[in-house]
Amino acid sequence: MKMFRWFGACPSFVGKHKNGLAFRLFSAFAVSLFLIISLQSLAEIALMKSMLRIPASIQTKMLDLADQANVMIEDGDMDELADWARAQEYYLFVLDENKRPITHRDMHPHFEFKLKYLRPLDTQLDNEVNRPIIGIPLKDGLTIVIQMPYQYHPAKDFPLYFGIIKFVISGLILGLFSWVIAHYLQQPLAKLREVSHKLAQGDFDVKVGEEIGHSVREFSELAHDFDNMTHEIHSLAEKQQRLIRDVSHELRTPLARHNLALHLLRKKVDSEHQHLLDRLENESNEMNELVGEILEFSRLENARYSTKLQAVMLESHCSAQVAQRRIDLKPNQRLEMAAVQPIPTVIADPRLVTRVISNLIGNAIKYAGEAATIQVLVMPYIEQDKKYVAVIVEDDGLGIPEHQLSEIFSPFTRLESARDKQSGGYGLGLAIVKEAMSVMKGKVKAENRKEGGLRISLLFPV
């Protein structure tokens, strides 16, 4: 009764788990095992049918012995025939119609017993190594019977052949099924990797479940969990951006009232205390600048997929910014520009181009050193067979420690080095540069110059 219940439960169990990865893998391995066993059996049967014959060289020798026996029989010397038979490599006799030797040579009882199973020369041999008795007709109704030595039996090499067959067929089938399973599993994983890359770029509209569309339950559940995670991350990112934006906007109102109060207070404070008001006003201006940069960074994050790009000539933008920022140079600093012609047109946002170039030049002026030379280079650039126009801003200052180069584009990062925080800044300038370049489908790289100083390259796709 329990057995019937077990068999009755099998269909429901299979139906419940047939879309599971374990069931799919078990089915694949079961099919591969069935194919291996079947193909091995067929190959062994085919091998036995094709090879279980007396080898051609042995047949030729046996026919030669039959011809020699015919010659001796014609001569009629039976003693010579007996001596000849004893001298042969094969155990043989010449028999009459009653299967009795025509010579007086004694026959081994086992040989005599096996005469019942006399085989023709073209017989199909057994798949076990033995010594079959082969009969070849002679003249006058006589027959020469020859016992085939076991060392010439083709089945003696079958264990080696069967081993090779099993190894080859198993390797081929397992290799084929491994490739199929790997391809079967690789497709959803590749889709998942592609989707995760889109998520890393900030595209929260992608749906993993729709992209994968896989019938395996585990992959479907993973895609569902991934979509839930994406939704939560998107929600948190929006809340964070909204908080930063709202706080920044709300700060503008008290800052404006603060500036107005300072302006009114300045008329009532003695001249000896005016320096305190100047300090407060500078702090207020820095706060306004910080709020402006935070809002700009937030706008760039929100505009990642809505910015409208157009054809831009980078050389003209660089020239304008170099001329404009020269008034900010310290007494012993120099700002130079060079361009390598021809410079192709790029697709970018003119406002963002102006902002990133201005940020890089301003960053170099602040941090490169009191007597630094700052160069702005515009030139064609090829990286991994892709064409860019590079805007390079470099200086001959002290540079940045190598282990900190990857951190300078993170928001609110200020490094303790020769470019110290006493120079000003809030760590948002280069973060804005990186975000702006990402919006324009470009790239930004930072590296130390061999001769000293920092080089930052903006790569605009042509």
Long-range contacts (C-beta under 8 A, 24 or more apart in sequence): 19-215, 19-216, 19-217, 20-216, 20-217, 20-218, 21-216, 21-217, 21-218, 21-219, 24-184, 24-216, 25-181, 28-177, 28-180, 28-181, 29-177, 31-177, 32-173, 32-174, 32-177, 35-173, 36-169, 36-170, 36-173, 36-174, 39-169, 39-173, 40-165, 40-166, 40-169, 40-170, 43-165, 43-169, 44-162, 44-165, 47-158, 47-161, 47-162, 47-165, 48-127, 48-155, 48-158, 49-124, 51-154, 51-158, 51-161, 52-124, 52-125, 52-126, 52-127, 52-154, 52-155, 53-122, 53-123, 53-124, 53-125, 53-154, 54-121, 54-122, 54-123, 54-125, 54-134, 54-148, 55-152, 55-154, 58-148, 58-152, 59-121, 61-90, 62-90, 62-121, 62-134, 62-136, 62-146, 63-121, 63-136, 65-90, 65-92, 65-144, 65-146, 66-136, 66-138, 66-144, 69-94, 69-138, 69-144, 70-138, 70-139, 73-102, 73-138, 73-139, 73-140, 73-142, 74-139, 78-102, 78-103, 78-104, 79-103, 89-149, 90-146, 90-147, 90-148, 90-149, 91-146, 91-147, 92-144, 92-145, 92-146, 92-147, 93-144, 93-145, 94-138, 94-142, 94-143, 94-144, 94-145, 95-142, 95-143, 95-144, 95-145, 96-141, 96-142, 97-141, 97-142, 99-143, 102-142, 111-147, 114-147, 115-145, 118-145, 125-153, 125-154, 125-155, 126-155, 127-155, 127-158, 128-155, 129-153, 129-155, 129-156, 187-214, 188-212, 188-214, 188-216, 188-219, 188-223, 192-222, 192-223, 192-226, 195-226, 196-226, 199-230, 199-233, 201-304, 201-438, 202-301, 202-304, 202-305, 203-305, 204-230, 204-233, 204-234, 204-237, 206-230, 241-298, 241-301, 241-302, 244-294, 244-298, 245-295, 245-298, 248-291, 248-294, 248-295, 248-298, 249-295, 251-287, 251-291, 252-288, 252-291, 255-284, 255-287, 255-288, 255-291, 258-284, 259-284, 286-424, 289-426, 290-426, 290-428, 293-426, 293-428, 293-429, 293-432, 294-428, 296-355, 296-428, 296-432, 297-411, 297-428, 297-431, 297-432, 297-435, 300-352, 300-432, 300-435, 300-436, 300-439, 301-435, 303-439, 304-435, 304-438, 304-439, 307-349, 307-352, 307-439, 307-440, 308-349, 309-347, 309-348, 309-349, 309-440, 309-441, 310-347, 310-348, 310-349, 310-350, 311-345, 311-346, 311-347, 312-345, 312-346, 312-347, 312-348, 312-349, 312-350, 312-353, 312-460, 313-343, 313-345, 314-343, 314-346, 314-348, 314-353, 314-378, 314-389, 314-391, 314-460, 315-339, 315-343, 315-378, 317-350, 317-353, 317-354, 317-357, 318-357, 318-376, 318-378, 318-391, 320-354, 321-354, 321-357, 321-358, 321-361, 321-376, 322-361, 322-376, 324-358, 325-358, 325-361, 325-362, 325-365, 328-362, 328-365, 329-365, 330-365, 330-370, 331-370, 332-370, 332-371, 333-365, 333-368, 333-369, 333-370, 333-371, 333-372, 333-373, 333-374, 334-372, 334-373, 334-374, 335-361, 335-365, 335-374, 335-376, 336-373, 336-374, 336-375, 336-376, 337-375, 337-376, 337-377, 337-378, 338-375, 338-376, 338-377, 338-378, 339-377, 339-378, 339-379, 340-377, 340-378, 340-379, 340-380, 342-380, 343-378, 343-379, 343-380, 343-389, 344-380, 344-387, 344-389, 344-462, 345-462, 346-388, 346-389, 346-460, 346-461, 346-462, 347-440, 347-441, 347-460, 347-461, 348-440, 348-442, 348-460, 349-436, 349-439, 349-440, 352-436, 352-439, 352-440, 353-440, 353-460, 355-432, 355-433, 355-436, 356-432, 356-433, 356-436, 356-437, 356-444, 356-458, 357-391, 357-393, 357-458, 359-429, 359-430, 359-432, 359-433, 360-391, 360-393, 360-433, 360-456, 360-458, 361-393, 362-429, 363-425, 363-429, 363-430, 363-456, 364-393, 364-394, 364-395, 364-397, 364-454, 366-419, 366-423, 366-424, 366-425, 367-397, 367-418, 367-419, 367-423, 367-425, 368-395, 368-396, 368-397, 368-419, 368-453, 368-454, 369-395, 369-396, 369-397, 369-398, 369-418, 372-396, 372-397, 372-453, 381-457, 381-459, 383-459, 386-461, 387-461, 387-462, 388-442, 388-443, 388-459, 388-460, 388-461, 388-462, 389-459, 389-460, 389-462, 390-457, 390-458, 390-459, 390-460, 391-457, 391-458, 391-460, 392-455, 392-456, 392-457, 392-458, 393-455, 393-456, 393-458, 394-449, 394-453, 394-454, 394-455, 394-456, 395-453, 395-454, 396-449, 396-451, 396-452, 396-453, 397-452, 397-453, 397-454, 398-452, 398-453, 399-448, 399-449, 399-452, 399-453, 399-454, 400-446, 400-448, 400-454, 402-448, 405-446, 405-447, 405-448, 408-446, 409-433, 409-434, 409-444, 409-446, 430-456, 433-458
